Amino acid sequence: MSDGLFAREYARIFDRLAPGERKDIQEYLASLGDAGKELAGLRNFLNHPAIPNSDKLDALRAASAATFTPVVWRVLGDVLNRRMSFIFPVIAEEMQRLSEEEQYIHEVGITSAQPLSAARQDALVEKLTAYLGGTIKPLFSVDPSLLGGMLIKIGDMIMDNTIKTDLDHLRSKLTTISST
């Protein structure tokens, strides 16, 4: 199972066991991730195999201003037992995604061959909002290799209307025809 899948499962577990603490847990895990990036000592401490996980959890509890329910600390302890403290920030991201899904906020990746004007971006977001319902969180990017058109990603759905893909399909058909 990939780290992202583990993180998603932990996010769901936190959500089921402590729904009222979602925002606090998310902020705490994100701050642990930030601290782990900046402080090698914390990273080494959390990953050190000779330090008992109960000591690690006690240290996290003591250093935290958060007053989580015991079940939250048990789940955090489970992450430590699996030596997966590096996924704390990924769990926070997944918790944010779950929250957005509940609020019908759709993260939409929109890649075009050239930058889109503000008017074109607004029109596209308006059409996607009507199509999907809820709120759109657009992530615009530019990839000149697409040559033209757009690539739109919504979750695991991909709408590819790019010239690059059209040319690839045409090349494949011509190759098939010429080899027969």
N, CA, C and O of each residue as an XYZ file, in Angstrom:
720
protein
N       0.853     -1.181      0.000
C       0.000      0.000      0.000
C       0.897      1.243      0.000
O       1.868      1.308      0.754
N       0.575      2.216     -0.836
C       1.416      3.408     -0.943
C       1.176      4.333      0.250
O       0.180      4.213      0.963
N       2.120      5.262      0.448
C       2.015      6.208      1.554
C       0.728      7.020      1.465
O       0.083      7.287      2.480
N       0.356      7.410      0.246
C      -0.873      8.180      0.057
C      -2.108      7.403      0.481
O      -3.034      7.966      1.064
N      -2.120      6.102      0.185
C      -3.265      5.274      0.584
C      -3.316      5.100      2.101
O      -4.387      5.147      2.706
N      -2.137      4.897      2.710
C      -2.092      4.824      4.174
C      -2.605      6.133      4.770
O      -3.404      6.131      5.707
N      -2.138      7.241      4.219
C      -2.542      8.549      4.737
C      -4.044      8.745      4.600
O      -4.693      9.256      5.513
N      -4.593      8.344      3.472
C      -6.047      8.482      3.257
C      -6.809      7.642      4.279
O      -7.811      8.090      4.837
N      -6.329      6.423      4.521
C      -7.000      5.566      5.500
C      -6.925      6.167      6.904
O      -7.918      6.175      7.633
N      -5.754      6.667      7.280
C      -5.634      7.304      8.595
C      -6.535      8.534      8.688
O      -7.142      8.780      9.729
N      -6.622      9.298      7.615
C      -7.504     10.471      7.616
C      -8.947     10.037      7.854
O      -9.678     10.671      8.615
N      -9.348      8.959      7.201
C     -10.717      8.447      7.392
C     -10.922      7.937      8.824
O     -11.986      8.126      9.414
N      -9.900      7.296      9.365
C      -9.997      6.793     10.744
C     -10.174      7.963     11.706
O     -11.063      7.937     12.558
N      -9.330      8.995     11.576
C      -9.471     10.169     12.433
C     -10.862     10.772     12.275
O     -11.483     11.189     13.253
N     -11.337     10.814     11.054
C     -12.634     11.412     10.770
C     -13.769     10.637     11.434
O     -14.715     11.224     11.960
N     -13.658      9.298     11.401
C     -14.704      8.471     12.018
C     -14.638      8.496     13.539
O     -15.668      8.573     14.209
N     -13.426      8.431     14.081
C     -13.275      8.309     15.533
C     -13.345      9.639     16.269
O     -13.741      9.680     17.434
N     -12.966     10.720     15.608
C     -12.928     12.021     16.278
C     -13.362     13.133     15.316
O     -12.582     14.038     15.023
N     -14.598     13.066     14.827
C     -15.022     14.042     13.819
C     -14.985     15.491     14.310
O     -14.740     16.405     13.523
N     -15.220     15.700     15.578
C     -15.196     17.054     16.122
C     -13.797     17.638     16.260
O     -13.641     18.834     16.507
N     -12.785     16.798     16.102
C     -11.402     17.246     16.274
C     -10.649     17.349     14.949
O      -9.437     17.564     14.929
N     -11.378     17.194     13.842
C     -10.740     17.139     12.523
C      -9.785     18.304     12.281
O      -8.620     18.092     11.942
N     -10.265     19.517     12.451
C      -9.453     20.696     12.140
C      -8.206     20.752     13.035
O      -7.111     21.049     12.558
N      -8.378     20.467     14.327
C      -7.236     20.497     15.249
C      -6.210     19.413     14.907
O      -5.005     19.664     14.935
N      -6.687     18.217     14.588
C      -5.784     17.117     14.218
C      -5.039     17.484     12.941
O      -3.827     17.298     12.840
N      -5.769     18.000     11.984
C      -5.170     18.386     10.702
C      -4.069     19.427     10.911
O      -2.976     19.296     10.359
N      -4.354     20.449     11.700
C      -3.347     21.493     11.957
C      -2.143     20.925     12.707
O      -1.000     21.282     12.421
N      -2.406     20.048     13.661
C      -1.325     19.454     14.439
C      -0.407     18.608     13.551
O       0.817     18.715     13.629
N      -1.009     17.769     12.710
C      -0.214     16.915     11.829
C       0.571     17.748     10.809
O       1.718     17.433     10.495
N      -0.047     18.795     10.305
C       0.658     19.679      9.374
C       1.840     20.354     10.064
O       2.913     20.487      9.477
N       1.639     20.782     11.317
C       2.736     21.434     12.047
C       3.851     20.436     12.362
O       5.027     20.802     12.350
N       3.497     19.183     12.642
C       4.524     18.154     12.843
C       5.324     17.946     11.561
O       6.544     17.784     11.598
N       4.629     17.952     10.436
C       5.312     17.808      9.156
C       6.264     18.965      8.894
O       7.391     18.764      8.442
N       5.799     20.185      9.183
C       6.654     21.367      9.000
C       7.867     21.304      9.925
O       8.993     21.583      9.514
N       7.618     20.932     11.180
C       8.715     20.851     12.152
C       9.712     19.760     11.746
O      10.924     19.930     11.883
N       9.185     18.647     11.250
C      10.059     17.555     10.820
C      10.956     17.943      9.660
O      12.084     17.462      9.550
N      10.448     18.827      8.782
C      11.257     19.299      7.656
C      12.383     20.204      8.142
O      13.497     20.167      7.618
N      12.077     21.016      9.151
C      13.033     22.022      9.623
C      13.968     21.498     10.708
O      15.107     21.950     10.828
N      13.485     20.551     11.491
C      14.261     20.081     12.641
C      14.688     18.628     12.453
O      13.894     17.705     12.634
N      15.930     18.447     12.095
C      16.444     17.086     11.895
C      16.355     16.286     13.186
O      16.144     15.074     13.152
N      16.514     16.958     14.327
C      16.451     16.270     15.615
C      15.098     15.631     15.850
O      15.023     14.504     16.340
N      14.023     16.334     15.508
C      12.684     15.766     15.671
C      12.502     14.572     14.745
O      11.988     13.532     15.157
N      12.921     14.719     13.505
C      12.822     13.627     12.536
C      13.583     12.406     13.028
O      13.076     11.285     12.977
N      14.812     12.632     13.509
C      15.632     11.520     14.015
C      14.991     10.883     15.237
O      14.991      9.659     15.376
N      14.446     11.706     16.122
C      13.795     11.202     17.323
C      12.609     10.307     16.957
O      12.483      9.197     17.475
N      11.745     10.789     16.069
C      10.542     10.031     15.705
C      10.864      8.759     14.932
O      10.091      7.801     14.962
N      11.994      8.743     14.244
C      12.353      7.578     13.431
C      13.348      6.641     14.102
O      13.670      5.585     13.558
N      13.835      7.017     15.274
C      14.876      6.221     15.925
C      14.296      4.907     16.444
O      13.376      4.918     17.261
N      14.827      3.775     15.977
C      14.265      2.476     16.373
C      14.518      2.109     17.838
O      13.791      1.287     18.396
N      15.541      2.707     18.475
C      15.858      2.346     19.864
C      14.981      3.091     20.865
O      14.932      2.707     22.033
N      14.291      4.139     20.441
C      13.425      4.887     21.360
C      12.044      4.255     21.312
O      11.444      4.144     20.243
N      11.541      3.841     22.463
C      10.216      3.209     22.485
C       9.141      4.169     21.946
O       9.178      5.372     22.203
N       8.206      3.618     21.210
C       7.140      4.440     20.638
C       6.314      5.137     21.712
O       5.794      6.232     21.497
N       6.197      4.497     22.862
C       5.439      5.139     23.951
C       6.141      6.418     24.398
O       5.477      7.397     24.737
N       7.480      6.423     24.403
C       8.229      7.642     24.755
C       8.043      8.719     23.686
O       7.926      9.904     24.000
N       8.017      8.299     22.431
C       7.804      9.259     21.345
C       6.425      9.903     21.479
O       6.268     11.118     21.351
N       5.439      9.058     21.739
C       4.072      9.560     21.872
C       3.951     10.476     23.096
O       3.292     11.514     23.032
N       4.590     10.091     24.211
C       4.577     10.948     25.409
C       5.213     12.296     25.115
O       4.731     13.328     25.582
N       6.301     12.293     24.336
C       6.979     13.553     23.990
C       6.080     14.421     23.108
O       6.002     15.634     23.304
N       5.403     13.805     22.139
C       4.483     14.559     21.287
C       3.335     15.134     22.113
O       2.919     16.275     21.914
N       2.839     14.333     23.030
C       1.733     14.771     23.898
C       2.182     15.949     24.777
O       1.452     16.928     24.934
N       3.377     15.841     25.340
C       3.883     16.883     26.230
C       4.188     18.179     25.473
O       4.007     19.270     26.013
N       4.642     18.063     24.250
C       5.014     19.251     23.467
C       3.805     19.913     22.804
O       3.914     21.003     22.242
N       2.671     19.251     22.874
C       1.491     19.747     22.177
C       0.586     20.539     23.100
O       0.396     20.187     24.265
N       0.033     21.610     22.563
C      -0.986     22.367     23.291
C      -2.355     21.721     23.081
O      -3.326     22.068     23.753
N      -2.420     20.780     22.139
C      -3.683     20.126     21.817
C      -4.115     19.184     22.931
O      -3.296     18.499     23.543
N      -5.389     19.167     23.172
C      -5.955     18.239     24.163
C      -6.884     17.282     23.423
O      -8.108     17.399     23.477
N      -6.262     16.337     22.735
C      -7.027     15.375     21.962
C      -7.601     14.296     22.874
O      -7.112     14.055     23.978
N      -8.644     13.663     22.379
C      -9.210     12.522     23.093
C      -8.201     11.380     23.034
O      -7.352     11.346     22.144
N      -8.290     10.448     23.975
C      -7.332      9.331     23.995
C      -7.282      8.538     22.688
O      -6.223      8.036     22.311
N      -8.411      8.423     21.997
C      -8.426      7.642     20.763
C      -7.535      8.284     19.696
O      -6.921      7.574     18.899
N      -7.459      9.600     19.672
C      -6.593     10.285     18.705
C      -5.136      9.945     18.982
O      -4.367      9.663     18.063
N      -4.764      9.977     20.267
C      -3.378      9.645     20.626
C      -3.068      8.191     20.297
O      -1.945      7.867     19.910
N      -4.072      7.301     20.450
C      -3.843      5.889     20.100
C      -3.583      5.735     18.601
O      -2.717      4.963     18.191
N      -4.331      6.466     17.796
C      -4.124      6.377     16.342
C      -2.758      6.960     15.976
O      -2.050      6.393     15.144
N      -2.383      8.080     16.585
C      -1.050      8.640     16.353
C       0.025      7.634     16.770
O       1.049      7.493     16.102
N      -0.221      6.945     17.872
C       0.700      5.900     18.318
C       0.819      4.776     17.313
O       1.898      4.215     17.124
N      -0.298      4.442     16.663
C      -0.264      3.395     15.643
C       0.619      3.820     14.467
O       1.370      3.010     13.925
N       0.523      5.088     14.077
C       1.377      5.596     12.991
C       2.847      5.460     13.401
O       3.684      5.038     12.603
N       3.148      5.819     14.645
C       4.529      5.697     15.135
C       4.973      4.241     15.184
O       6.113      3.930     14.839
N       4.080      3.345     15.611
C       4.417      1.914     15.666
C       4.779      1.368     14.292
O       5.608      0.466     14.172
N       4.167      1.906     13.280
C       4.451      1.476     11.909
C       5.665      2.207     11.323
O       6.025      2.013     10.163
N       6.286      3.055     12.157
C       7.440      3.869     11.731
C       7.115      4.681     10.485
O       7.886      4.730      9.527
N       5.948      5.317     10.531
C       5.473      6.101      9.390
C       5.213      7.562      9.761
O       4.322      8.197      9.195
N       5.979      8.090     10.700
C       5.757      9.477     11.105
C       5.918     10.448      9.942
O       5.398     11.563      9.984
N       6.635     10.029      8.910
C       6.834     10.889      7.742
C       5.532     11.164      6.996
O       5.480     12.087      6.183
N       4.469     10.380      7.253
C       3.205     10.647      6.556
C       2.282     11.576      7.332
O       1.167     11.837      6.881
N       2.714     12.088      8.493
C       1.859     13.018      9.233
C       1.343     14.159      8.355
O       0.140     14.421      8.358
N       2.218     14.854      7.596
C       1.686     15.948      6.774
C       0.790     15.456      5.633
O      -0.113     16.169      5.197
N       1.043     14.241      5.156
C       0.204     13.684      4.085
C      -1.186     13.361      4.637
O      -2.187     13.541      3.944
N      -1.249     12.887      5.873
C      -2.544     12.648      6.518
C      -3.297     13.969      6.628
O      -4.500     14.025      6.370
N      -2.586     15.042      7.016
C      -3.220     16.363      7.116
C      -3.809     16.788      5.767
O      -4.921     17.313      5.706
N      -3.058     16.557      4.691
C      -3.556     16.897      3.352
C      -4.792     16.075      3.001
O      -5.751     16.596      2.431
N      -4.764     14.797      3.342
C      -5.909     13.936      3.057
C      -7.133     14.350      3.880
O      -8.264     14.279      3.398
N      -6.902     14.777      5.109
C      -8.015     15.265      5.933
C      -8.637     16.511      5.300
O      -9.857     16.679      5.313
N      -7.795     17.378      4.748
C      -8.293     18.561      4.042
C      -9.120     18.141      2.834
O     -10.184     18.705      2.576
N      -8.627     17.146      2.093
C      -9.365     16.652      0.925
C     -10.730     16.092      1.324
O     -11.735     16.356      0.664
N     -10.755     15.324      2.400
C     -12.028     14.774      2.868
C     -13.000     15.888      3.221
O     -14.183     15.827      2.887
N     -12.492     16.899      3.893
C     -13.321     18.044      4.266
C     -13.874     18.726      3.019
O     -15.052     19.081      2.969
N     -13.027     18.907      2.023
C     -13.467     19.549      0.784
C     -14.487     18.692      0.045
O     -15.445     19.215     -0.526
N     -14.286     17.388      0.054
C     -15.248     16.498     -0.596
C     -16.612     16.604      0.068
O     -17.636     16.606     -0.615
N     -16.633     16.692      1.384
C     -17.896     16.834      2.108
C     -18.594     18.136      1.759
O     -19.823     18.203      1.745
N     -17.819     19.163      1.480
C     -18.374     20.471      1.154
C     -18.564     20.637     -0.348
O     -18.887     21.725     -0.825
N     -18.361     19.552     -1.089
C     -18.464     19.562     -2.544
C     -17.516     20.579     -3.161
O     -17.884     21.331     -4.064
N     -16.295     20.584     -2.656
C     -15.247     21.410     -3.246
C     -14.406     20.479     -4.114
O     -13.799     19.528     -3.620
N     -14.381     20.763     -5.398
C     -13.671     19.914     -6.342
C     -12.356     20.568     -6.739
O     -12.342     21.687     -7.251
N     -11.247     19.863     -6.499
C      -9.954     20.335     -6.964
C      -9.812     19.892     -8.415
O      -9.846     18.701     -8.725
N      -9.653     20.875     -9.296
C      -9.614     20.594    -10.729
C      -8.292     21.090    -11.301
O      -7.982     22.279    -11.235
N      -7.518     20.166    -11.863
C      -6.276     20.518    -12.538
C      -6.577     20.858    -13.982
O      -7.142     20.044    -14.713
N      -6.203     22.054    -14.395
C      -6.465     22.513    -15.754
C      -5.130     22.890    -16.386
O      -4.500     23.872    -15.995
N      -4.713     22.104    -17.359
C      -3.437     22.349    -18.022
C      -3.713     22.744    -19.466
O      -4.450     22.068    -20.183
N      -3.109     23.848    -19.873
C      -3.271     24.327    -21.248
C      -1.898     24.540    -21.866
O      -0.891     24.624    -21.164
N      -1.875     24.624    -23.183
C      -0.606     24.811    -23.889
C      -0.076     26.230    -23.704
O       1.133     26.459    -23.739
N      -0.983     27.173    -23.510
C      -0.617     28.571    -23.304
C      -1.386     29.094    -22.107
O      -2.434     28.549    -21.760
N      -0.881     30.151    -21.464
C      -1.618     30.728    -20.330
C      -3.010     31.189    -20.771
O      -3.174     31.743    -21.858
N      -3.998     30.956    -19.923
C      -5.368     31.381    -20.217
C      -5.597     32.771    -19.636
O      -5.112     33.087    -18.550
N      -6.328     33.581    -20.354
C      -6.665     34.911    -19.840
C      -7.574     34.755    -18.630
O      -8.193     33.708    -18.439
N      -7.653     35.793    -17.819
C      -8.512     35.750    -16.625
C      -9.965     35.509    -17.023
O     -10.680     34.769    -16.348
N     -10.404     36.133    -18.121
C     -11.780     35.953    -18.582
C     -12.030     34.503    -18.989
O     -13.084     33.943    -18.690
N     -11.064     33.902    -19.668
C     -11.202     32.508    -20.102
C     -11.189     31.566    -18.883
O     -11.949     30.599    -18.834
N     -10.322     31.856    -17.904
C     -10.294     31.055    -16.672
C     -11.637     31.124    -15.962
O     -12.178     30.102    -15.541
N     -12.174     32.337    -15.832
C     -13.468     32.515    -15.154
C     -14.583     31.769    -15.875
O     -15.419     31.133    -15.233
N     -14.603     31.841    -17.200
C     -15.633     31.151    -17.980
C     -15.515     29.638    -17.813
O     -16.520     28.937    -17.696
N     -14.284     29.149    -17.803
C     -14.058     27.709    -17.636
C     -14.505     27.248    -16.252
O     -15.160     26.214    -16.127
N     -14.159     28.003    -15.215
C     -14.571     27.661    -13.850
C     -16.098     27.685    -13.744
O     -16.688     26.834    -13.079
N     -16.726     28.642    -14.389
C     -18.193     28.734    -14.371
C     -18.823     27.491    -15.002
O     -19.771     26.926    -14.456
N     -18.290     27.065    -16.157
C     -18.817     25.866    -16.828
C     -18.579     24.605    -15.996
O     -19.457     23.748    -15.893
N     -17.388     24.498    -15.403
C     -17.092     23.321    -14.583
C     -17.962     23.296    -13.325
O     -18.398     22.230    -12.889
N     -18.208     24.462    -12.748
C     -19.076     24.543    -11.563
C     -20.484     24.071    -11.913
O     -21.100     23.331    -11.146
N     -20.995     24.498    -13.069
C     -22.326     24.064    -13.504
C     -22.342     22.557    -13.756
O     -23.329     21.885    -13.455
N     -21.254     22.030    -14.305
C     -21.161     20.606    -14.620
C     -21.060     19.751    -13.357
O     -21.734     18.728    -13.235
N     -20.207     20.180    -12.414
C     -19.913     19.369    -11.238
C     -20.805     19.688    -10.043
O     -21.049     18.824     -9.201
N     -21.283     20.901     -9.968
C     -21.986     21.348     -8.772
C     -20.967     21.648     -7.684
O     -19.803     21.270     -7.813
N     -21.372     22.303     -6.644
C     -20.450     22.629     -5.557
C     -19.513     23.758     -5.934
O     -19.868     24.648     -6.708
N     -18.323     23.712     -5.382
C     -17.327     24.754     -5.584
C     -16.116     24.165     -6.295
O     -15.713     23.032     -6.030
N     -15.550     24.941     -7.188
C     -14.377     24.511     -7.935
C     -13.143     25.188     -7.347
O     -13.135     26.393     -7.100
N     -12.103     24.389     -7.130
C     -10.798     24.908     -6.719
C      -9.858     24.636     -7.891
O      -9.242     23.573     -7.967
N      -9.751     25.617     -8.817
C      -8.952     25.365    -10.017
C      -7.456     25.484     -9.755
O      -7.006     26.354     -9.009
N      -6.704     24.600    -10.379
C      -5.244     24.632    -10.325
C      -4.760     24.738    -11.770
O      -4.604     23.731    -12.460
N      -4.526     25.964    -12.213
C      -4.124     26.199    -13.590
C      -2.622     25.986    -13.762
O      -1.825     26.382    -12.912
N      -2.254     25.359    -14.865
C      -0.837     25.192    -15.197
C      -0.694     25.247    -16.713
O      -1.667     25.104    -17.453
N       0.539     25.458    -17.153
C       0.831     25.567    -18.577
C       1.860     24.502    -18.942
O       2.858     24.311    -18.247
N       1.589     23.809    -20.060
C       2.516     22.813    -20.594
C       2.557     22.991    -22.109
O       1.686     22.487    -22.817
N       3.561     23.703    -22.605
C       3.639     23.964    -24.050
C       3.684     22.695    -24.902
O       3.328     22.740    -26.080
N       4.112     21.569    -24.337
C       4.196     20.334    -25.125
C       2.810     19.830    -25.550
O       2.716     18.955    -26.411
N       1.741     20.362    -24.965
C       0.386     19.952    -25.358
C       0.017     20.491    -26.740
O      -0.897     19.981    -27.387
N       0.732     21.523    -27.186
C       0.568     22.167    -28.495
C      -0.728     22.983    -28.598
O      -0.729     24.030    -29.246
N      -1.783     22.559    -28.007
C      -3.058     23.268    -28.028
C      -4.085     22.470    -27.274
O      -3.859     21.301    -26.962
N      -5.213     23.081    -26.974
C      -6.272     22.405    -26.246
C      -6.024     22.425    -24.746
O      -5.209     23.200    -24.246
N      -6.741     21.560    -24.038
C      -6.643     21.514    -22.579
C      -6.724     20.089    -22.061
O      -7.311     19.201    -22.679
N      -6.109     19.910    -20.901
C      -6.166     18.653    -20.161
C      -6.781     19.006    -18.814
O      -6.232     19.826    -18.077
N      -7.914     18.396    -18.487
C      -8.619     18.701    -17.244
C      -8.685     17.434    -16.408
O      -9.144     16.390    -16.871
N      -8.214     17.543    -15.153
C      -8.229     16.405    -14.233
C      -9.127     16.739    -13.051
O      -8.941     17.750    -12.374
N     -10.104     15.867    -12.818
C     -11.016     16.002    -11.681
C     -10.970     14.669    -10.952
O     -11.552     13.686    -11.409
N     -10.281     14.635     -9.825
C     -10.095     13.360     -9.132
C      -9.325     12.424    -10.042
O      -8.226     12.758    -10.485
N      -9.891     11.240    -10.333
C      -9.200     10.326    -11.230
C      -9.816     10.326    -12.631
O      -9.516      9.454    -13.446
N     -10.682     11.311    -12.904
C     -11.252     11.476    -14.238
C     -10.381     12.472    -15.014
O     -10.011     13.526    -14.497
N     -10.064     12.120    -16.253
C      -9.237     12.980    -17.094
C      -9.987     13.264    -18.393
O     -10.455     12.353    -19.076
N     -10.087     14.551    -18.714
C     -10.657     14.969    -19.988
C      -9.496     15.540    -20.806
O      -8.973     16.610    -20.497
N      -9.110     14.826    -21.832
C      -7.946     15.210    -22.624
C      -8.407     15.649    -24.006
O      -8.813     14.825    -24.826
N      -8.342     16.932    -24.255
C      -8.709     17.488    -25.547
C      -7.524     18.294    -26.073
O      -7.653     19.465    -26.430
N      -6.354     17.627    -26.111
C      -5.137     18.320    -26.522
C      -4.720     17.888    -27.922
O      -5.016     16.779    -28.366
N      -4.040     18.775    -28.589
C      -3.544     18.471    -29.930
C      -2.488     17.374    -29.846
O      -2.412     16.510    -30.720
N      -1.683     17.410    -28.801
C      -0.637     16.379    -28.632
C      -1.257     14.983    -28.619
O      -0.771     14.086    -29.308
N      -2.318     14.791    -27.848
C      -2.974     13.484    -27.775
C      -3.606     13.120    -29.114
O      -3.530     11.971    -29.548
N      -4.237     14.113    -29.777
C      -4.828     13.846    -31.096
C      -3.754     13.384    -32.084
O      -3.970     12.443    -32.848
N      -2.597     14.050    -32.066
C      -1.502     13.656    -32.956
C      -0.956     12.272    -32.609
O      -0.619     11.493    -33.499
N      -0.871     11.969    -31.309
C      -0.414     10.637    -30.883
C      -1.362      9.548    -31.393
O      -0.914      8.500    -31.858
N      -2.686      9.801    -31.305
C      -3.672      8.825    -31.802
C      -3.552      8.662    -33.318
O      -3.611      7.550    -33.843
N      -3.385      9.783    -34.004
C      -3.245      9.736    -35.458
C      -1.990      8.962    -35.851
O      -2.018      8.144    -36.771
N      -0.883      9.228    -35.143
C       0.374      8.516    -35.412
C       0.181      7.014    -35.206
O       0.649      6.206    -36.008
N      -0.507      6.650    -34.133
C      -0.746      5.236    -33.841
C      -1.578      4.582    -34.943
O      -1.285      3.463    -35.362
N      -2.618      5.281    -35.414
C      -3.459      4.726    -36.485
C      -2.671      4.579    -37.781
O      -2.790      3.573    -38.481
N      -1.866      5.588    -38.094
C      -1.070      5.527    -39.324
C      -0.040      4.402    -39.253
O       0.217      3.729    -40.251
N       0.538      4.201    -38.095
C       1.501      3.116    -37.905
C       0.819      1.768    -38.107
O       1.368      0.867    -38.742
N      -0.377      1.646    -37.560
C      -1.139      0.398    -37.696
C      -1.478      0.144    -39.151
O      -1.347     -0.980    -39.635
N      -1.920      1.195    -39.864
C      -2.300      1.062    -41.268
C      -1.084      0.700    -42.130
O      -1.161     -0.165    -43.003
N       0.043      1.384    -41.866
C       1.229      1.138    -42.688
C       1.851     -0.233    -42.435
O       2.559     -0.755    -43.296
N       1.603     -0.809    -41.293
C       2.208     -2.115    -41.002
C       1.325     -3.269    -41.492
O       1.722     -4.431    -41.402
N       0.148     -2.962    -42.003
C      -0.717     -4.052    -42.506
C      -0.572     -4.273    -43.973
O      -1.230     -5.149    -44.533
